[in-house]
Amino acid sequence: MLPCGYTYLDGDDALEDYHLHIVASDTAPDGVVIVVSVSTLYRYADKTVILKADDHPRITHDSFIAYNFAKVQKVSEIEARLAKLPKLVREPCSAEMLKKIQAGILESEQTENGVRHLFRELYPE
């Protein structure tokens, strides 16, 4: 099981181009979680959640949560990948950072409907 707030790197192994990914939900009954990724802040980025260098050890400059890349993913797939590449595991995010990220799932216009739907199922108001 991957706890909510768990972080890891994912991306292109051949180029070793990785982005920080964050498990932004508890595990659903069918074994899936919501995963969001962090990207470098740029002019037209989704500014729903902006992160600073001191928000997480892996974040070294202004960044944002790329809600357009948020996805529902099987825990078993993430665990299998990380078992092969344990060097990709990173420190968990803080409770404060996680709270901002979770609020952004519903606030961002970039979040896909399937991700919103699962989030609402897991965290009904």
GIKAKA-V446001 format. One record per pair of residues at least 6 apart in sequence whose ideal C-beta (glycine too) atoms are under 6 Angstrom apart, sorted by the first residue. I is the first residue (numbers start at 1). J is the second residue. D is the distance in whole Angstrom. If there is no record, write none. Layout:
i,j,d
I,J,D
I,J,D
//
This chain:
i,j,d
1,27,6
2,23,5
2,75,5
4,23,6
4,25,6
4,26,5
5,92,5
5,93,5
5,98,5
6,23,4
6,92,6
7,20,6
7,22,5
7,90,4
7,93,6
8,21,6
8,82,6
8,88,5
8,89,5
8,90,6
9,18,4
9,88,4
10,21,5
11,17,5
11,18,4
11,19,5
19,37,5
19,38,6
20,38,4
20,58,5
21,35,5
21,37,5
22,36,5
22,93,6
23,33,5
23,35,6
24,34,5
24,36,5
24,101,5
24,102,6
25,33,5
25,34,4
25,122,5
26,122,6
27,33,5
27,75,6
31,74,6
31,75,5
32,72,5
32,74,5
33,75,6
34,72,6
34,115,6
35,71,6
35,73,5
36,65,5
36,70,5
36,101,6
37,66,5
37,69,5
38,63,5
39,66,5
40,63,6
41,62,4
41,63,6
41,64,5
45,64,5
46,67,6
46,108,6
46,110,5
48,104,4
48,107,5
48,108,4
49,65,4
49,100,5
49,101,6
49,104,4
50,64,5
51,59,5
51,63,5
53,59,6
53,60,6
53,61,6
55,97,5
56,93,6
57,91,5
58,90,5
65,101,6
65,104,6
67,108,4
67,110,4
67,111,4
68,110,4
70,111,6
70,115,5
72,118,5
82,88,6
82,89,6
105,111,5
105,119,5
//
